[in-house]
């Protein structure tokens, strides 16, 4: 595991059952000063969907917990039923960047019933941490294919990349 308090907080949220820490994490994400056009245009936050088996084991989706607090802070809708898993994927934790891309390629889709709401919308996709952005990019591709005009990303942290000091 990577060192640092941010990594420890994410690990506690995802694997330690500390779901209550999500509100504090989202409060910190909400402090980001987005450009005025983004603040005015964003209509909803959308959490990265977790595989059903992982959500069942964990008891919650950490991205949804973050998204719920962000939606409240930003006074926009939480759309937890727009993006769904088209198929189950392996955990990304120990995969190379190339394996991550292949693992999540085509793994997400927009629920047919939610396409009208998504049409021409600017949405914010929420995840706990970005490593290679493979998951975020796969989700964004599905959202754009489903009608979104703009997809912005919000995460609590970024995993260290090779070469970071």
C-alpha positions in Angstrom: 0.0 0.0 0.0 1.1 3.6 -0.7 2.2 5.7 2.3 0.4 8.8 3.4 -2.7 9.8 5.2 -4.7 10.2 2.0 -4.0 6.6 1.0 -4.8 5.4 4.5 -8.2 7.3 4.5 -9.1 5.8 1.1 -8.1 2.3 2.3 -10.2 2.7 5.5 -13.2 3.7 3.4 -12.9 0.9 0.8 -11.7 -2.0 3.0 -12.0 -1.0 6.6 -15.7 -0.3 6.7 -15.3 3.3 7.6 -18.0 4.6 5.3 -18.7 7.6 7.6 -15.4 9.1 6.5 -16.8 9.6 3.0 -18.6 12.8 4.1 -15.4 14.4 5.3 -13.6 13.3 2.1 -16.4 14.8 0.0 -16.2 18.0 1.9 -12.6 18.3 0.9 -13.5 17.6 -2.8 -16.2 20.2 -2.6 -13.6 22.8 -1.7 -12.2 22.7 -5.2 -12.9 25.9 -7.0 -14.4 24.9 -10.3 -14.7 27.4 -13.1 -17.9 29.4 -13.1 -19.3 27.7 -16.2 -18.9 24.3 -14.6 -20.6 25.4 -11.4 -23.5 26.8 -13.4 -23.9 23.9 -15.9 -23.4 20.8 -13.8 -26.8 19.2 -13.2 -25.9 16.0 -11.4 -23.2 13.9 -9.8 -22.9 10.3 -10.9 -21.0 7.7 -8.8 -18.8 5.1 -10.5 -20.9 2.0 -10.0 -19.4 -0.8 -8.0 -19.8 -4.5 -9.0 -22.8 -6.0 -7.2 -20.7 -8.6 -5.5 -18.3 -6.0 -4.2 -21.0 -3.8 -3.0 -22.7 -6.7 -1.3 -19.5 -7.7 0.4 -18.6 -4.1 1.4 -22.1 -3.1 2.3 -21.9 0.2 0.3 -20.4 1.8 -2.7 -17.7 4.2 -1.6 -18.1 6.4 -4.7 -21.8 6.7 -4.1 -21.1 7.8 -0.5 -18.8 10.6 -1.8 -21.3 11.6 -4.6 -24.2 11.8 -2.1 -22.3 14.4 0.0 -21.1 16.3 -3.1 -24.6 16.5 -4.5 -25.8 18.0 -1.3 -22.9 20.5 -1.0 -23.2 21.6 -4.6 -27.1 21.5 -4.6 -27.3 19.3 -7.6 -29.0 16.0 -8.2 -27.5 12.6 -7.3 -28.0 10.3 -10.2 -27.1 6.8 -8.9 -29.3 4.9 -11.4 -27.9 6.4 -14.6 -24.7 4.5 -15.0 -24.6 0.7 -14.5 -22.2 -2.1 -15.0 -22.6 -4.0 -18.2 -20.4 -6.8 -16.9 -18.4 -7.7 -13.8 -14.7 -6.8 -13.9 -11.7 -8.0 -12.0 -10.4 -5.7 -9.2 -8.0 -3.1 -10.7 -5.7 -3.1 -7.7 -2.9 -5.2 -9.0 -3.3 -4.7 -12.8 -0.9 -2.9 -15.1 -2.2 0.2 -16.9 -2.7 -1.8 -20.1 -4.6 -4.5 -18.1 -6.8 -1.9 -16.5 -7.8 -0.5 -19.8 -8.8 -3.9 -21.1 -10.5 -4.8 -17.9 -13.0 -1.9 -18.0 -13.4 -1.5 -21.7 -17.1 -1.7 -22.4 -17.9 -2.5 -18.8 -20.3 0.4 -18.2 -23.6 1.5 -19.9 -26.3 4.1 -19.4 -29.7 2.7 -18.2 -32.1 3.1 -21.1 -34.8 4.7 -18.9 -32.3 7.5 -17.9 -31.1 8.5 -21.3 -33.6 11.3 -21.7 -32.4 13.0 -18.4 -28.8 12.6 -19.5 -29.3 14.1 -23.0 -27.1 17.2 -23.4 -26.3 17.3 -19.6 -23.1 18.3 -17.9 -22.5 15.7 -15.2 -19.7 15.2 -12.7 -18.5 11.6 -12.4 -17.3 10.7 -8.9 -14.8 8.1 -7.7 -12.7 7.8 -4.6 -9.3 7.7 -6.3 -7.8 7.9 -9.8 -4.9 5.7 -10.8 -4.7 5.4 -14.6 -8.2 6.9 -15.2 -9.2 3.7 -17.0 -12.4 3.4 -15.0 -13.3 7.0 -15.2 -12.6 7.1 -18.9 -14.7 4.0 -19.5 -17.6 5.5 -17.5 -17.3 8.8 -19.3 -17.4 7.0 -22.7 -20.6 5.3 -21.7 -22.1 8.6 -20.4 -21.2 10.4 -23.6 -22.6 7.5 -25.7 -25.7 7.8 -23.6 -26.2 11.5 -24.4 -24.1 13.5 -21.9 -22.6 16.7 -23.4 -19.8 17.1 -20.8 -18.4 14.8 -18.2 -16.2 16.3 -15.5 -14.4 14.1 -12.9 -14.1 14.5 -9.2 -11.9 12.2 -7.0 -10.5 12.4 -3.5 -7.1 11.5 -4.6 -4.6 10.3 -7.2 -2.6 7.2 -6.7 1.1 7.7 -7.2 2.3 7.0 -10.7 5.6 5.3 -11.6 8.3 8.0 -11.3 6.5 10.1 -8.7 8.7 11.2 -5.9 
